[in-house]
């Protein structure tokens, strides 16, 4: 038991008043009878003395108890709740309202978010007026760490709206802990949420005696939802007039199979294709959408489905760049490769520049999308350094050795991309054994990998010291003929053989067309979408720092100026959008009203997974150290009990009234009751005699 006002217990000293009255008010003069009357009065004296002492003691006890219980009543005794028994009654209260998109679902009382806001108001009503409140949601706000009054927090709760951000409960816990530490006060933490599994990581919350947790679970009536999870292109290069194949990933989070769900594709707000998807219950599927566009430059796309009641994941945005031509730098030793020239000849997609290695201008390398190391005998250290500087830009590098190379210089170059190393030249004849037909670079060369196909013969190749798991084309001795590696944003395609007629028949085979696809590989390396709340950086070409960048969507009336910096080593500008954008859609990155690139934002798809924990499961994770307020509970009474404990002052007031009434009864009726008993006793004795 504890007291809200323990200072009032000081008034217990008042019990000395009835004691003093007892000692002085009941003192009377003693009557002394003559000796001849003493025997006659003995019985009566004995009876009266006992009666008088008992009456006095009852009156004294009643008065002491009355004063004691009256003082205790004003001290407001209570029994602390089991979860808050070590906390003071004037602690801070933190309210977390889960306003993620999943709280737009229906509950038995209405929309979950509306129910949460209503219950939050009831928590405030049930708290003492002097309580300081913290209000936290899925949105990051500077005010999260500052306590507020009842009126301030009431107004703020009414303004809470659905948030695109999905926040784990452990992150909210860290904020609560910071608030408690900063204000040097224990905290009663109320969690109002649908307890979605992907964010309710209560197992990562440590037990803290300064934080008492109360759960307010609001269960959704339906967990059925279909969502567009992601999309990707079969190839990452986009050329006007080329047939584009977009793969769309969908999830069915319901208990029933969905058949023939229309998936609509919009390009620049124009409906271009529709594909039907069938998704089994609680599973994922992929569908392909094909289209063609002759537009160059920045292209915005959008995928749509129809599904209720959750709508935010029915739309998926993406964007990319369709290049009119690709800038290629062919770096050769003495003579450039005529087969590469023939491959690129009469191709409007390619703009090829040739430079001899001895006359190479290293400062211009940044201007090209593709670098071809065309039969170099050695890779200069300066060229290796330039490649390293371009790691954040995203270049495609094609390495074609000569017939006689400096193995050490090549290995220094290859070491930047991984473990692959050349060991020695092998002049024995061998054939290409297999290739990864499912790879985007080779899939367009052959429709299928036919075992009866005659593969090219290789006369010269360089053996590899390490076992490769990224080989695209493999020789009969299991040595890689073509492999792919990446470092940063750079991608390397390395051949182990010169691409000449002297070194083999590869240049005259259909497989040689894979080089065509390689040259197209990095024509559009930008991510086609990003997730809202994702803190990842955006890389663009170096810009003029004297003018501000803008990320804008005029249709949605959004125009923000992000933070950015320029890396002088990579000639790349890095944008840090932070959380300035909270709406999904297709956006432009502009400077001086000129578009630099496009960027698409989508809502976090974790909210689409409508799987929930029960309150009991959460309680088990917290080892029972939490309070649970169910939907059927009287919130006001439950909250008062949790925050203030069980009040006892009413019982103490009744006790004080009882004892004052007891005193009155003793004074008024004690003598009559006692005398009646005496008379009854004397009458019985006389009758006996």
C-alpha positions, 0 to 999 in steps of 0.5 A: 500500500502507498499514499498519494499524499504521505505528508498528511500522515503527519496529522496522525499525532491528533490521536493524542487528543482522545487519549488526553481526554480519556486520562482527564475527563473520566477521573472522578472522586472516589466514594469511601463507604463506612465499614458496615456498608462495605460488604453490602456494596462490594458486588455493586462496586465490582460490577460498576467498575468493570462496566465503566472501564469497558465503556471508556476503552470502547470510546477511546478506541472509537475516537482513535480509529476515527481520527486514524482512518480520517487522516488516512483517507485524506492521505489517499492510500492506494495499492500500486499496480503490479507493473508500476509498483516501483514507479511514482504516481506522477510519472510521464505517460508516452502514447504510441499511435501506430498510423501505418497504412495497415491501420486503415483496415476495419476493426469491430469498432471502425477504422483501426486508426480512428479507434486508436485516436479515440482510445488515446483521448480516453487515456488522457482523460483517465490520467491526472491533470498534472501528467506530462505526455509524449506522443509518438507515431511512425512519423519522425518529429522533433517534438517527439522528445519533449513532454506536452500538456493534456491540451497540446496532446489532444490537438495533436492526436486529432491531426494524426493521419496515415503515414507511409513509414513502417517503423519497428517497435524496437525503434519506438522503444529507443525513443521512449528510453531516450525520453525517460533518460532526458527527463529523469522520470519513469514512463508509462508506455501505451502502445495502440497498434494492430500488432503487425508481425513484421514491425512488432519485434518485441523480443528486441526490447529489454526489460526496463523497470523505468518503462511500464508497457501497456498494450492496446491491441485493435484487431482487424476484421479482415486480413485479405490483401493483394499487393504489387510488390516490385517490378524489374526489366529483363534487361537493364538497357532501354533503346527506342523501338526495342520490345520491353519486357517488364516482370511484375511480382504480386502477393496474395495475403488472403485465404482464397485464390485470386484468378484473372486479376488484371494488371494494368501498365501505364507509360506516361499516363497512357494505358499500354498493356494489360496482363492477367494474373492468377495467385494462390492463397498466401503465395506470390507470383510473377507476370510479364507485361510487354510493350514498346516505346519509341520515345527517348529520354525520361520515361515514367511508368505505373502499374495498377490493380484493383483490390479492397479495402487496402488501396495504397499497395495497388499502385507501383511506380517506376521510371527509367531512361531510354538512351538514343545513343551509347558513348563507347571508348575503344582503347587499343594497343596498335590496331583497333579490332575490326570485328568490334568495328563491324559490330557497331557499324551502322548502329545509331545506338552506338557512338564509338571513339577510338584512342590508342593507349599511348595517347589516351586522355585520362580526363575524358574517360568519365564522358563514356558509358562503355570502356573497351580494353581492346587487345592491350598488352598491359593495363597501365596503373593510371587506367586502373586508378581511373576505373577505381574512381568511377566506382560510383558512376557505373561504367561497363568495362569490356576486357579483351586480352591480346595474344601476348599479355603482361599477366601481372598487370592484368592481374592487378587490374582484375584484382580490383573486381575480385579473385579472378586471376590469369595464370598462363596462356594455353594454346591447345584447342578447345571448344566452348562447352556451355553458356548461361542461356537464361542470362539476359546477355545471351538469352536473345542469341539463342532461344534455347540451349540445343546440345546439337549446336556446334559451338566455337573453337578456341585456339588461344586462351588464358587459364584462370587460377580461381574457380568462378561461379560467375562464368557466362561462357565456359570452355570444355576444360571448365575454364571461363571464357567470359565472366562477369564481375562488379565493384561498386557501380562498375561492371566488368565483362572479361574474356579469357581469349583475344577476339580475333580469327587467329585465336578462334572461331568465336568472332564468326559465331552467333555467340559473338552477338553477346558483345552487342548486348554487353555494349548495351548493358549499362545504357540505363543503370539508374534504379527504376524505383526506391522505397519511401523512408529509404535513406539510400543515396541517389547518384547523378552526373556532376552538376553546377553547385551554384544552383539548387537541385529540386525533386518535384512532382507538379501534379501532386504539388510537391517541390523539395530541395534536397541535400546533396554533395559532389564527389570530386574523385568520381565526378558524381553528385550524391543526393540525400533526400532524407524523409522530405518526400512522403507521397508515392509517385513519379518525380523529376530531379531538376536544376534550373527547370531542366530535368536531370533524371527521373526517380520513382517512390513507392510505399513500403510493402511490408505493410501489405503483409497482414499477419498479426500477433495476439496480445498473449503472444506479445506478453510471452515475448515480454515474459508477462511484464506488460499490461493488456487492455482489451477492446471489451475493457472499461478503458478509463477504469483500467487505465486509472488502475494501471497508472494510479493503482487501486484507490482505497480512500473510500474504504478508509472513509467508511471505516472512519464513519463506522467508528464515529457511529460506534462511539455514538452508540456506545455513549447512548446505548451502552449503559442501557444495554448493560443495566438491562443485563444486570437487572435480568440477572438479579431477577433470575437470582431472586427467583432461584432463591 
